[in-house]
Amino acid sequence: MSAPRVGSPAWRDASYRTIALAYDLKRPFTSIDSRKWLGSAGSKSRDIQRECMTPPPFYRDLIAQSCNTVALSYMRDTRCSVFNLRKALLETNRHILRLQRERDTLERAHANVRRDIITNGETTQIRNLRPKSEKHPDKVDTLLRDEQRVLLEDKKHSENQLHEVSRQLKALYINRQKLSEFCKEKCTVLELVGETSKPLAPGHGKTMNSKHVWQDSTDCWDFIDQTQATRETFRNTQPPNWQKPVERRELKERITETLRKKAEESARIKEDVTITLGDTRNFIHKEKRLHDETEKSYQQQLGPVSSADVTVRESLTRPLVKILQRHPVTQLPESTLISQASASLERSLDRSRQRIGVAQCTFKKLKDDAESKLMGQRLDQAAARLRDRSAKNRAERLSL
């Protein structure tokens, strides 16, 4: 019959657990069943077993192999990152080249717009040299104003496009520099890994916990995604409006053709004015001859200046008239008729002089108009030739 126990079970079990632990220390570690140990004593026994385990002879080789596996896995992941970095760098370079070609095209278009603005101003200056009589508003003036307005709009449009392309290029240059820095940094650990083969997925081949060795590539992948999003945003940007240069070219051709038509019209009017000028000259000569004949008749009608030169047949007191006047109320109207004829001839001379004066004034106006038409024709032809040279991309003055 067992003696009654007075002590507490916890007190008694603590001593027996210590005794069991002492017996277990005498046995090999492989024969210990760690599942029968519970609580803090069991965890302490497992720690003691792990710390006191005898390493095998190839333990250093095992550690080296595991570390080499970790290093190679890291290199493979780095190679995958470098592959994607280089791919993003290649796409960025392609986009930069496309933008550079677009910028060159825009610069040439901008230079052409500026040259057309100068040509428009020179055309206006040439037409301002016309005489005052040729400066009446016409279709050419309206077209020149429209062309100037369109050219200024095109210049502003091309400048905005150039600013936008420059901004995109600046952003892409920064992205390319950062991608190059990432590639240069990642490639420092790829000397023992082939770079020509296509890399595997990131993390392929990791066999042990390498959180102390692995470098965080989140910033690299985030920057690749950011670069791709930037390229897509720039690619979806509205391209330059190439329809306006076509409209400008059509308007320029219309102005040149209108200048030619205006020169031809001036030539036709000049021919008509020249013909009228000849007719007016003939009329003046005819009127002058008539005036001379009328003046001679008038002088003859007035008779000699001195009474001593009056012949007998011209005298109003000639013998025939004296004999007739012996009868009362026998007065001849000779003196009255002579006076009326003289007055009529004098009025005719005045009218002839007025007609000659008006004809000479008209002749002068026609002559001035013919000279003005000739000058206007030459200036319009010069403006058309200037625009033709500018349209054929010949050497033109380009001032800033």
C-alpha positions as CSV (number, residue, x, y, z in Angstrom):
1,M,0.0,0.0,0.0
2,S,1.6,3.3,-1.2
3,A,2.1,6.1,1.2
4,P,-0.1,9.0,0.8
5,R,1.5,11.9,-1.1
6,V,1.7,15.2,0.6
7,G,3.5,17.3,-2.0
8,S,1.8,18.9,-5.0
9,P,1.9,17.2,-8.4
10,A,3.6,20.1,-10.0
11,W,6.4,20.0,-7.5
12,R,6.8,16.3,-8.0
13,D,6.6,16.4,-11.9
14,A,9.3,19.1,-12.1
15,S,11.8,16.8,-10.3
16,Y,10.9,13.8,-12.5
17,R,11.3,15.8,-15.7
18,T,14.8,16.8,-14.6
19,I,15.6,13.1,-14.0
20,A,14.3,12.2,-17.4
21,L,16.3,14.9,-19.0
22,A,19.5,13.6,-17.3
23,Y,18.8,10.1,-18.7
24,D,18.1,11.5,-22.2
25,L,21.5,13.3,-22.2
26,K,23.2,9.9,-22.1
27,R,21.5,8.7,-25.3
28,P,22.4,9.8,-28.9
29,F,20.5,12.9,-30.2
30,T,19.0,11.0,-33.1
31,S,17.1,8.7,-30.7
32,I,15.4,11.5,-28.8
33,D,11.7,11.9,-29.5
34,S,11.2,15.6,-29.2
35,R,7.4,15.3,-29.4
36,K,7.2,13.9,-25.9
37,W,8.7,17.1,-24.5
38,L,6.2,19.7,-24.0
39,G,6.4,23.2,-22.6
40,S,9.5,25.2,-22.0
41,A,11.6,22.1,-21.1
42,G,10.9,20.6,-24.5
43,S,11.8,23.7,-26.4
44,K,15.0,24.1,-24.4
45,S,16.0,20.5,-25.2
46,R,15.5,21.0,-28.9
47,D,17.7,24.1,-28.8
48,I,20.4,22.2,-26.9
49,Q,20.1,19.4,-29.5
50,R,20.4,21.9,-32.4
51,E,23.4,23.6,-30.9
52,C,25.2,20.5,-29.8
53,M,24.7,18.6,-33.1
54,T,28.0,17.5,-34.5
55,P,28.4,18.9,-38.1
56,P,29.4,16.5,-40.9
57,P,32.9,16.6,-42.5
58,F,31.5,18.2,-45.8
59,Y,29.7,20.9,-43.9
60,R,31.9,23.7,-45.4
61,D,31.3,22.4,-48.9
62,L,27.5,22.2,-48.2
63,I,27.5,25.8,-47.0
64,A,29.6,26.9,-50.0
65,Q,27.3,25.1,-52.4
66,S,24.2,26.7,-50.8
67,C,25.7,30.2,-51.0
68,N,26.8,29.6,-54.6
69,T,23.2,28.7,-55.4
70,V,21.9,31.8,-53.8
71,A,24.5,33.9,-55.6
72,L,23.7,32.3,-59.0
73,S,20.0,32.8,-58.4
74,Y,20.6,36.4,-57.6
75,M,22.7,36.8,-60.7
76,R,19.9,35.2,-62.8
77,D,17.3,37.6,-61.4
78,T,19.7,40.5,-62.0
79,R,20.2,39.3,-65.6
80,C,16.4,39.3,-66.0
81,S,16.3,42.8,-64.7
82,V,19.1,43.8,-67.0
83,F,17.3,42.2,-69.9
84,N,14.1,44.2,-69.2
85,L,16.2,47.4,-68.6
86,R,17.9,47.0,-71.9
87,K,14.6,46.4,-73.6
88,A,13.1,49.5,-72.1
89,L,16.3,51.4,-73.0
90,L,16.0,50.2,-76.6
91,E,12.4,51.3,-76.8
92,T,13.3,54.6,-75.3
93,N,16.0,55.1,-77.8
94,R,13.6,54.3,-80.7
95,H,11.1,56.8,-79.3
96,I,13.9,59.4,-79.0
97,L,14.9,58.9,-82.6
98,R,11.4,59.2,-83.8
99,L,11.0,62.4,-81.8
100,Q,14.3,63.8,-83.1
101,R,13.2,63.1,-86.7
102,E,9.8,64.8,-85.9
103,R,11.7,67.7,-84.4
104,D,13.9,68.1,-87.5
105,T,10.8,68.1,-89.7
106,L,9.1,70.6,-87.4
107,E,12.2,72.8,-87.5
108,R,12.3,72.8,-91.3
109,A,8.6,73.5,-91.4
110,H,9.1,76.4,-88.9
111,A,12.0,77.8,-91.0
112,N,9.8,77.6,-94.1
113,V,7.0,79.4,-92.2
114,R,9.4,82.1,-91.2
115,R,10.7,82.4,-94.7
116,D,7.1,82.7,-96.0
117,I,6.4,85.4,-93.5
118,I,9.4,87.3,-94.8
119,T,8.3,86.7,-98.4
120,N,4.8,88.0,-97.5
121,G,6.3,91.1,-95.9
122,E,8.6,91.7,-98.9
123,T,5.7,91.3,-101.3
124,T,3.7,93.9,-99.3
125,Q,6.7,96.2,-99.3
126,I,7.1,95.8,-103.1
127,R,3.4,96.5,-103.7
128,N,3.7,99.6,-101.4
129,L,6.1,101.1,-104.0
130,R,3.3,101.4,-106.5
131,P,2.1,104.9,-107.4
132,K,-0.8,106.3,-105.5
133,S,-3.3,105.7,-108.3
134,E,-2.4,101.9,-108.3
135,K,-2.9,101.5,-104.5
136,H,-6.6,100.8,-104.7
137,P,-7.5,97.8,-102.6
138,D,-7.8,94.6,-104.6
139,K,-7.9,90.8,-104.2
140,V,-4.2,90.5,-103.8
141,D,-4.2,92.7,-100.7
142,T,-7.0,90.6,-99.1
143,L,-5.1,87.4,-99.9
144,L,-1.9,88.8,-98.5
145,R,-3.6,89.6,-95.2
146,D,-5.1,86.2,-95.1
147,E,-1.8,84.6,-95.8
148,Q,-0.1,86.6,-93.1
149,R,-2.8,85.6,-90.6
150,V,-2.4,81.9,-91.6
151,L,1.4,82.1,-91.4
152,L,1.3,83.6,-87.9
153,E,-1.0,80.9,-86.8
154,D,1.3,78.2,-88.3
155,K,4.3,79.8,-86.7
156,K,2.6,79.7,-83.3
157,H,1.4,76.2,-83.9
158,S,4.9,74.9,-84.9
159,E,6.5,76.7,-81.9
160,N,4.1,75.0,-79.6
161,Q,4.8,71.6,-81.2
162,L,8.6,72.3,-80.9
163,H,8.2,73.1,-77.2
164,E,6.1,69.9,-76.7
165,V,8.7,67.8,-78.5
166,S,11.5,69.4,-76.6
167,R,9.7,68.7,-73.3
168,Q,9.2,65.0,-74.3
169,L,12.8,64.6,-75.4
170,K,14.0,66.1,-72.1
171,A,11.9,63.7,-70.1
172,L,13.0,60.7,-72.3
173,Y,16.7,61.8,-71.9
174,I,16.3,61.7,-68.1
175,N,14.6,58.3,-68.3
176,R,17.4,57.0,-70.6
177,Q,20.1,58.2,-68.3
178,K,18.4,56.5,-65.3
179,L,18.0,53.3,-67.2
180,S,21.6,53.4,-68.2
181,E,22.6,53.9,-64.6
182,F,20.5,51.0,-63.5
183,C,22.0,48.8,-66.3
184,K,25.5,49.8,-65.3
185,E,24.8,49.1,-61.7
186,K,23.2,45.7,-62.4
187,C,25.9,44.6,-64.8
188,T,28.6,44.7,-62.2
189,V,27.6,41.3,-60.9
190,L,27.1,39.6,-64.3
191,E,30.7,38.8,-65.2
192,L,30.3,35.1,-64.5
193,V,26.8,34.8,-66.1
194,G,26.1,34.7,-69.8
195,E,24.3,37.8,-71.0
196,T,23.4,36.6,-74.5
197,S,20.7,34.0,-73.5
198,K,17.2,35.0,-72.6
199,P,16.9,35.2,-68.9
200,L,14.5,33.2,-66.8
201,A,11.8,34.6,-64.6
202,P,12.9,36.4,-61.5
203,G,13.6,34.2,-58.5
204,H,14.1,31.0,-60.5
205,G,16.5,28.7,-58.8
206,K,16.4,30.1,-55.2
207,T,16.9,27.2,-52.8
208,M,17.5,29.0,-49.4
209,N,16.5,32.1,-47.6
210,S,18.6,34.9,-49.0
211,K,16.9,37.9,-47.6
212,H,20.3,39.2,-46.3
213,V,21.9,38.8,-49.8
214,W,19.1,39.8,-52.2
215,Q,19.0,43.4,-53.4
216,D,15.6,44.9,-53.6
217,S,14.7,45.5,-57.3
218,T,11.3,47.1,-56.7
219,D,12.5,50.5,-57.6
220,C,14.0,49.2,-60.9
221,W,10.8,47.5,-62.0
222,D,8.8,50.5,-60.9
223,F,11.0,52.8,-63.0
224,I,10.7,50.4,-66.0
225,D,6.9,50.6,-65.7
226,Q,7.0,54.3,-65.3
227,T,9.2,54.6,-68.4
228,Q,6.8,52.5,-70.4
229,A,3.8,54.5,-69.3
230,T,5.7,57.7,-70.2
231,R,6.4,56.4,-73.7
232,E,2.8,55.4,-74.2
233,T,1.6,58.8,-73.0
234,F,3.9,60.5,-75.5
235,R,3.0,58.1,-78.3
236,N,-0.7,58.9,-77.8
237,T,0.0,62.6,-77.9
238,Q,-1.7,64.3,-80.8
239,P,0.8,64.6,-83.7
240,P,1.5,67.9,-85.5
241,N,-1.3,69.1,-87.8
242,W,0.2,68.7,-91.2
243,Q,-2.9,70.1,-93.0
244,K,-2.0,73.7,-92.4
245,P,1.2,73.8,-94.5
246,V,-0.9,72.4,-97.4
247,E,-3.4,75.2,-97.0
248,R,-0.6,77.7,-96.8
249,R,1.0,76.3,-100.0
250,E,-2.4,76.6,-101.8
251,L,-2.9,80.1,-100.6
252,K,0.6,81.0,-101.7
253,E,0.0,79.7,-105.1
254,R,-3.3,81.6,-105.3
255,I,-1.5,84.8,-104.4
256,T,1.2,84.3,-107.0
257,E,-1.4,83.5,-109.7
258,T,-3.4,86.5,-108.7
259,L,-0.3,88.7,-108.9
260,R,0.3,87.4,-112.5
261,K,-3.4,88.1,-113.4
262,K,-3.1,91.6,-111.9
263,A,0.1,92.2,-114.0
264,E,-1.7,91.0,-117.1
265,E,-4.7,93.2,-116.4
266,S,-2.4,96.2,-115.9
267,A,-0.8,95.4,-119.2
268,R,-4.2,95.3,-121.0
269,I,-5.3,98.5,-119.4
270,K,-1.9,100.1,-120.3
271,E,-2.4,99.1,-124.0
272,D,-5.9,100.7,-124.0
273,V,-4.5,103.8,-122.3
274,T,-1.7,103.9,-124.9
275,I,-4.2,103.7,-127.8
276,T,-6.3,106.4,-126.2
277,L,-3.2,108.4,-125.7
278,G,-2.5,108.4,-129.4
279,D,-6.0,109.3,-130.3
280,T,-5.9,112.2,-127.8
281,R,-2.6,113.4,-129.3
282,N,-4.1,113.4,-132.8
283,F,-7.1,115.3,-131.4
284,I,-4.9,117.9,-129.8
285,H,-3.0,118.4,-133.1
286,K,-6.2,118.7,-135.0
287,E,-7.6,121.2,-132.5
288,K,-4.4,123.2,-132.7
289,R,-4.6,123.4,-136.5
290,L,-8.2,124.5,-136.3
291,H,-7.3,127.0,-133.7
292,D,-4.6,128.5,-135.9
293,E,-6.9,128.7,-138.9
294,T,-9.6,130.3,-136.8
295,E,-7.2,132.8,-135.3
296,K,-6.0,133.7,-138.8
297,S,-9.6,134.2,-139.9
298,Y,-10.2,136.4,-136.8
299,Q,-7.2,138.5,-137.6
300,Q,-8.3,138.9,-141.1
301,Q,-11.8,139.8,-139.8
302,L,-10.4,142.5,-137.6
303,G,-8.4,144.0,-140.6
304,P,-5.2,146.0,-140.5
305,V,-4.0,147.5,-137.2
306,S,-3.4,151.0,-138.7
307,S,-6.1,152.9,-140.6
308,A,-3.5,153.9,-143.1
309,D,-3.3,150.3,-144.2
310,V,-7.0,150.0,-145.0
311,T,-7.6,149.6,-148.6
312,V,-10.4,151.4,-150.5
313,R,-12.5,148.2,-150.8
314,E,-12.3,147.5,-147.1
315,S,-13.3,151.0,-146.0
316,L,-16.9,151.6,-144.8
317,T,-16.8,155.0,-146.5
318,R,-15.9,153.8,-150.0
319,P,-17.5,155.7,-152.9
320,L,-20.2,153.0,-153.5
321,V,-21.5,153.3,-149.9
322,K,-21.3,157.1,-150.0
323,I,-23.4,157.3,-153.2
324,L,-25.9,154.8,-151.6
325,Q,-26.3,156.9,-148.5
326,R,-27.4,160.0,-150.4
327,H,-30.9,158.7,-150.0
328,P,-32.3,158.7,-146.5
329,V,-32.8,155.4,-144.6
330,T,-30.4,153.6,-146.7
331,Q,-27.9,152.2,-144.0
332,L,-26.0,149.0,-144.9
333,P,-25.5,146.4,-142.0
334,E,-21.9,145.8,-142.9
335,S,-20.4,147.1,-139.7
336,T,-22.9,145.1,-137.6
337,L,-22.2,141.9,-139.4
338,I,-18.4,142.4,-139.2
339,S,-18.7,142.9,-135.4
340,Q,-20.9,139.9,-135.0
341,A,-18.6,137.7,-137.1
342,S,-15.6,139.0,-135.1
343,A,-17.3,138.2,-131.8
344,S,-18.3,134.7,-133.1
345,L,-14.7,134.0,-134.1
346,E,-13.5,135.2,-130.8
347,R,-15.9,132.9,-128.9
348,S,-14.8,130.0,-131.2
349,L,-11.2,130.7,-130.4
350,D,-12.0,130.6,-126.7
351,R,-13.8,127.3,-127.0
352,S,-10.9,125.9,-129.1
353,R,-8.4,127.0,-126.5
354,Q,-10.6,125.3,-123.7
355,R,-10.8,122.1,-125.7
356,I,-7.1,122.1,-126.3
357,G,-6.4,122.7,-122.6
358,V,-8.8,119.9,-121.5
359,A,-7.3,117.6,-124.2
360,Q,-3.8,118.4,-122.9
361,C,-4.8,117.8,-119.3
362,T,-6.4,114.5,-120.3
363,F,-3.3,113.6,-122.3
364,K,-1.2,114.2,-119.3
365,K,-3.5,112.1,-117.1
366,L,-3.4,109.3,-119.6
367,K,0.4,109.5,-119.8
368,D,0.7,109.4,-116.0
369,D,-1.8,106.5,-115.9
370,A,0.1,104.6,-118.5
371,E,3.4,105.1,-116.6
372,S,1.6,104.0,-113.3
373,K,0.2,100.9,-115.0
374,L,3.6,100.0,-116.3
375,M,5.2,100.5,-112.9
376,G,2.4,98.5,-111.2
377,Q,2.8,95.7,-113.8
378,R,6.6,95.5,-113.2
379,L,6.2,95.5,-109.4
380,D,3.5,92.8,-109.5
381,Q,5.7,90.7,-111.8
382,A,8.7,91.3,-109.5
383,A,6.6,90.1,-106.5
384,A,5.5,87.1,-108.4
385,R,9.1,86.2,-109.4
386,L,10.1,86.6,-105.7
387,R,7.4,84.2,-104.6
388,D,8.3,81.7,-107.3
389,R,12.0,81.7,-106.1
390,S,10.8,81.2,-102.6
391,A,8.5,78.4,-103.6
392,K,11.3,76.6,-105.4
393,N,13.5,76.5,-102.3
394,R,16.2,78.7,-103.8
395,A,18.5,80.9,-101.7
396,E,16.5,83.3,-99.8
397,R,17.3,85.8,-97.1
398,L,16.3,84.4,-93.7
399,S,16.6,87.0,-90.9
400,L,15.9,86.1,-87.3
